[in-house]
Amino acid sequence: LAHAIRLLLEYTETPYEDKLYSCGEAPDYDKSQWIKEKEKLGLDFPNLPYFIDGNTKLTQSNAILRYIARKHNMCGETEEEKQRVDVLENQLMDLRMNFARLCYSPDFEKLKPAFLEQLPKKLQELSRFLGSRPWFAGQKLTFVDFVAYDVLDRLHMFVPECPELQGNLAQFLQRFEALDKVSAYMRSGRFMKTPVFLRTARWSS
């Protein structure tokens, strides 16, 4: 969930400290490093990822993305753009959560065929929504493109040969990765493409 946030911080050239917490090995997957600290940070809803900027203390990944985006006018300018951002933000979160539920489920192998069966329609809808626009809200990059990149890229890792991830969605991924600041970040030692999920997941990269 922090991946899109890091990409937006890098793109906007916002200085940040990336604090990582370790998760122990199986079977216990010890999370005490985070648990010991979570209630001491002054967060209203302690969770990961969190973002602290002076007196601003946020959790919820999209709230963090919106906070950074507002500082850089990346939430859409026209009413239509703002509507497209809002709709897609929630559509992507539905898809992301369905995918996460699958990957963390003990019944992963049993549930995977049903997920793969409904995935093409979801991707076709995203493809139609993007259309011939360079970015999902229109001509200008917004924070929701960072969420879209994160979700589509991990689905591409999961189903590399998926036909629906060709065409304009593939071009979107290529266009995003070609952004100067994003490209530089991906070539740096700071970039973490995987793992996608925690060690407790049945699939993580």
N, C-alpha and C positions, 0 to 999 in steps of 0.2 A: 504493500500500500504506500510505502514511502518512495517508490521508484519514480512515479510521475512527479512527485514533489521535488525530488533531486533534479530531475530533468528541467523543471521550470526554474528552479533556483540557478542552475547553470546557464540556462538560456537568458535569464534576466541579469546575469552577472551579479547575483546577490551573494555576498559572503556568508558562509554558514559553517557551523561545526556539525559534523555528522556523527552523532553518538550512537553506537551499536551495543546491544545487549546480547550476551551469549545464551544459547539454549543448550542444555546438557544432552548427553547421549541417551539412547534407548536403554532400558525401557522407561526410565523415570522422566526424561526430557526436562531436567531441572531448570526452572525459570526464576530461581530465587534472586538472581542479580537484578532483574526488573522488579520483582515483587517487593524487594526491600526498599526500593527507591520511589515507586509509583505514587505513594500517598504523600511524599515529601516535596513534590514539585509545584504544588499550588494549582493543579489542573482541576477544572470543574468536573470533568468526566475522565478520570485517569485511564489512559489507553495508549497504545502505539498505533501509528506514529503520533508524536506530539511536536509542537513548534512553539518556541519561546523567542519573542522579539521584544525586549524591554519588559514593559508591563503587560504585553499581550501574550497570553498563554492559551494555546488552542490544541484541541484534539479533533478527530474526524478529518480524514484525508481531504475530502472535497472542501471543507471549511478552510483548511490550510491553503489549498490551491487557490481558492477564491480570494483569500486575504492577500496573498502574493500577487495574484493577477490584478486586483483592483489598483495596486500601487503602480502597475505598468499598463493600465488601460487594456487589459486582455480578457474582459468579460463580455465583449460584444458592445457595439456602439449604437446601432439602430434597434428599434423594438423587435424587428424580425430576427436580427442576429442574437439578441438576448433570449428570445423564445427558443431558438434552435439550440443555443448553449444549454438552457435549462432542461429541455426535453432530452437531449442526447446524454447529458450528465446522468440523468436517472435511468435511461435505457441501458447505458453502459454498466451502471452499478448493478442492475438486475442480472445482466449477462455475467458480470464478474462474480457475483455471489453464487449464481448457479454453478459456475465452473469451480469455484472454491469448495462449495458443498460436495461436489463430485470428488474432487481431489483429496479431500480430508475424510471421505466416507470409508468405513471398513468394508463396504460393499462396492468399492470402486470398480472392480472388473465387471460386476453384475450390472451396474448402473451406466457404465461407459457407453454401451451401444445406444441407449435411449438418448443420451446427451448428444452423441454424434448424429443421430437421426434428426434432431430438431435444430442443430447448429446451422445447416445451410440456409434455412429460412431466416434465421436471425441475422446472418451475414448479408443475405440478399437485401433485407430491409435497410441495413446500414449502408450498403452500396447505393441503393436508391436515394437514401437521405443525403449522401455525399454528392451524388450526381457528378457533374463536370466541374464542381467547385474545387479550388485547390485545398481549402480547409473546410471543416464541417460547418462553421457558422457562415462562411462566405469567402470573401477575398482576403480576410485578415485572420492571422493566427490568434486563437483564444486558448484559455487554459483547458478547455474540454478536448482539444486536440492532443494534449499530453495524456489525458485519461484514455482517449481512443487509441493512441499509439501503444500504451501499456497493455491494454486489454487485447488488442489485435495481435500484437507481437507475441504475447504469451500463448494465444490460441494458435498462432502460426508455428510456435515451437511444439505445441501439443499435436497438431495435425498438419505437418509440413506440406502434404500434397493436396490440401483442401482446395478444390477448384474455386470456391467462393472467395478465397483469399487471394485471388489473382485480380486482374483488371484494375479498376480504380482504387480498390483497397490496398493492393500491392503498391500502386503508384503513390498513394498517400504515405505508406510506411517509408518508401524510398525518399520521398520529398522531405519527410520529417527528419530522417537520419542525415540528410544532406544539409540541414540548417547548420551554419558555421559553428555556433556555440555548442550545439548538440553533438555534431561530428567530433569536435575537439574533445568534449567530455568522454565520448565513447572510445576515443583513442588513448585516454589518460588512464593512469593507475587507479583512479578513484572510482571508475565505472564498475558496477556490479550488475551483470545481466541475469545471473542465476545465483542461488536458487530462487525460484519463483515463490515457493511456500516454505513453511517450517519443516523441520525433520519429521514431524508427526504426520505429514501428508503422504498419501499413497503415490502421488506424482508431484515432483517439484521442479524438474528441469528436463 
